[in-house]
Amino acid sequence: MTDKKRPTHHTAFGFENRYPLPETGKRSFWRFLKRRYFGSENWPKAKHQHGKIPTEAPDMDAIHNPDPARLQVTWIGHATALVQYGGLNILTDPVFAKRASPFRYVGPKRYSQPGLRIDQLPTLDLVLLSHNHYDHFDVESLGKIGNGPRYILPLKNGTLLEKAGISPDQYEELDWDQSLSHGGVTITHVPSNHWSARTTKDRKEMLWGGYILEFADGYRFYFVGDTGWNERLFTEMGEQYGGIDFGLIPIGAYEPSDFMRNAHTNPEEAIQIMQVMGIKQALAIHWGTFVLTAEPVDEPPVRLASARKDADIGANDFIAAPIGATRFFDGKTNHQTNDLPETKAAQ
């Protein structure tokens, strides 16, 4: 960077959100556990959630023979999605593990199986990593994917990626608002309102965020990553980066709201992100896979459908698809048509 002055989101020990939101109380891992196991909320149990989330067989022919002029997305589960456009195969936050946890037998357990296995993936060009939480950054899964694709991740996360066996020359770390080009696409790392941690002692030492990709034909894709709603942040980002053709937007892990709202968006806030960022079409992520919070696991798409109707957004313009589903969206050449006969919503 040419400016020698430290960016405002850099701290002496790591990083901070660009516009920190006021906290309703002290937040820590131990307070979370106390709230989880001894609070008044009735948290779902993973063993009782099997079969509650719709599933669908992925379109393997389309996955291995994609039309480069039409965006297609296969939702594998949680924040893991296979995005294919312009001749590129892009995977977001690959987590295929049974638990989102550093432990084999403790921690959030997957109650919906991945919609694709790693060995069913096409040859990957890019892997986008939003941050280092265990439900987004799984070392074992990354190790199985290996050194074939190019990895893009936030600052200070590279050493963690190397633990998965990924060579340093196979990844790029980016700061917020930094860009690079790869395979004809420009990738910009953008802020989110979140945090990072792998242990109880490394909070915010590694950066977090999302990505905006602009393809050679001008088509623009936004992987939001993990975020809480922050009006000032997203209004500013909308002015700087707004006008997005397609987005992966999180809709789950929002209750209890007083504890989660600064880190995760609910469906109504996901709609606000879509509106402020000028996102034409979107697919919902960050739900239906792990019990991370207290809301019923099948509630997010129901609330999304209601919020979408209130905002006068078309049913095919922000969908909550079944796990494993391959969905097709307009490419740059015809994105004005809004005619999606092959796109089916979960609701």
C-alpha positions, 0 to 999 in steps of 0.5 A: 500500500502506498499510504504509510499511515495505518488504515483505521480498521487495522489495530495494534493487535489485528483488526476492527470493523470499519464502523463498530456497532454499539454492543448491548452487553459484553460478548465472549465465547464463555458468555455465548456458552452460558446463553446457549446452555443455560439461557431461556431460549429453546435452541434446536438440537441437531439430531432432531433437525434431519430432513427439515431442510429441502434437498435436491440432486445437483445437476451434474451435467450442467456442473461439468458442462456449464454454459459460460454465458449463464450464471449457475450456482449449486448450493452445497450447504451453509456458506459453501456454494459452487458458482460458475460463470464466464468459464470459471468454477468458483467455490465459496467457504468450503466446509464439508466437515461433520462439525463446525468445530476444532473438536471431533465430538464437540461443537455444532454438528451438521444435520444436512449433508453436503449437496456435493462431495468434494470428488464431485466438484469440477476442476476449480479455478478459485476458492474464496474464503471470507473468514476463519470461523469453523463454519466457513474455514475448514482445514480438512476440507481445504486439504482435500481440495488441494493446490489446484485452485487459486485461493483468495482470503483476507489478511493474516489468514495465509498461515492457517491455509498453509496448515491445510497443505496449501502452498504459499504461491497458491493464495493471495491475502487481500485487505479491504478495498484491495483488488487483483485479477485472475483468469479474466476476473477482477476480485475486490475484497470488501468489508463486512460487519463481523469478527474472526477467531479460531480460539478464545485468545485470537479474536480479531487477529485475522481479517474478515470480509466479502468479495465482489468479482467483476468478469470481463463482460462486466457481470458482477458477483458479490459473495457477502460472507458473514455479516451483521447489518450495518446501515452506515457500512452498507450505505457507503459500500452501495455508493462505492460498489453498488450495482451487482448482478448476483449475490450470495447473501446470508439469512440465518443464525440471528437469534437471540437477536440481542446477542447475534445482530452485530454478527449475522443478518436476519432475512429482513436485513438480508433484503436491506443488503440487497436493496442498498447494494443494488443486487439484482438477483440473489441466493440465500446462504448461511442457513439449513446446515448447522445449529448455530443459534436459537431460531428454528432451522426452517424459519429463515426461508419463510421469513425471507419469503415474507420480507421479499413480498413486503419489499416487492421483490420477485420470487425468482430474484432472491431464492432460498434453494434446496441443498444440492440444487443447481439454479440458473440466473441471467447472464450479462447479455440478457440480465434485463429480461428477468425471465427465469423458467429454470429457476425454482424457489424453495418456497 
